[in-house]
Amino acid sequence: MLALVLNAAVLWTTRYLGAAVQELWALLAEE
């Protein structure tokens, strides 16, 4: 059960960070 929770947490963190990185790259590309 703990492994499942950790897996979900890692997955969501990865997706969230990926979206944040894309936002940063979009901002940098505009300048």
Phi and psi restraints in degrees (value plus and minus 20) as a CYANA .aco file:
   2 LEU   PHI     -82.7   -42.7
   2 LEU   PSI     -58.6   -18.6
   3 ALA   PHI     -82.5   -42.5
   3 ALA   PSI     -58.8   -18.8
   4 LEU   PHI     -84.1   -44.1
   4 LEU   PSI     -63.8   -23.8
   5 VAL   PHI     -83.6   -43.6
   5 VAL   PSI     -64.2   -24.2
   6 LEU   PHI     -83.0   -43.0
   6 LEU   PSI     -60.6   -20.6
   7 ASN   PHI     -81.0   -41.0
   7 ASN   PSI     -64.8   -24.8
   8 ALA   PHI     -84.7   -44.7
   8 ALA   PSI     -61.7   -21.7
   9 ALA   PHI     -82.7   -42.7
   9 ALA   PSI     -63.9   -23.9
  10 VAL   PHI     -84.4   -44.4
  10 VAL   PSI     -62.7   -22.7
  11 LEU   PHI     -81.3   -41.3
  11 LEU   PSI     -68.0   -28.0
  12 TRP   PHI     -84.9   -44.9
  12 TRP   PSI     -60.2   -20.2
  13 THR   PHI     -83.0   -43.0
  13 THR   PSI     -62.3   -22.3
  14 THR   PHI     -82.3   -42.3
  14 THR   PSI     -64.5   -24.5
  15 ARG   PHI     -85.0   -45.0
  15 ARG   PSI     -62.1   -22.1
  16 TYR   PHI     -84.8   -44.8
  16 TYR   PSI     -65.4   -25.4
  17 LEU   PHI     -85.0   -45.0
  17 LEU   PSI     -57.5   -17.5
  18 GLY   PHI     -81.5   -41.5
  18 GLY   PSI     -62.4   -22.4
  19 ALA   PHI     -86.1   -46.1
  19 ALA   PSI     -60.5   -20.5
  20 ALA   PHI     -84.3   -44.3
  20 ALA   PSI     -61.0   -21.0
  21 VAL   PHI     -83.8   -43.8
  21 VAL   PSI     -61.4   -21.4
  22 GLN   PHI     -83.2   -43.2
  22 GLN   PSI     -59.4   -19.4
  23 GLU   PHI     -82.7   -42.7
  23 GLU   PSI     -63.6   -23.6
  24 LEU   PHI     -83.6   -43.6
  24 LEU   PSI     -63.2   -23.2
  25 TRP   PHI     -83.4   -43.4
  25 TRP   PSI     -57.8   -17.8
  26 ALA   PHI     -83.7   -43.7
  26 ALA   PSI     -61.9   -21.9
  27 LEU   PHI     -85.8   -45.8
  27 LEU   PSI     -62.5   -22.5
  28 LEU   PHI     -86.9   -46.9
  28 LEU   PSI     -56.0   -16.0
  29 ALA   PHI     -89.0   -49.0
  29 ALA   PSI     -47.3    -7.3
  30 GLU   PHI     -91.4   -51.4
  30 GLU   PSI     -48.9    -8.9
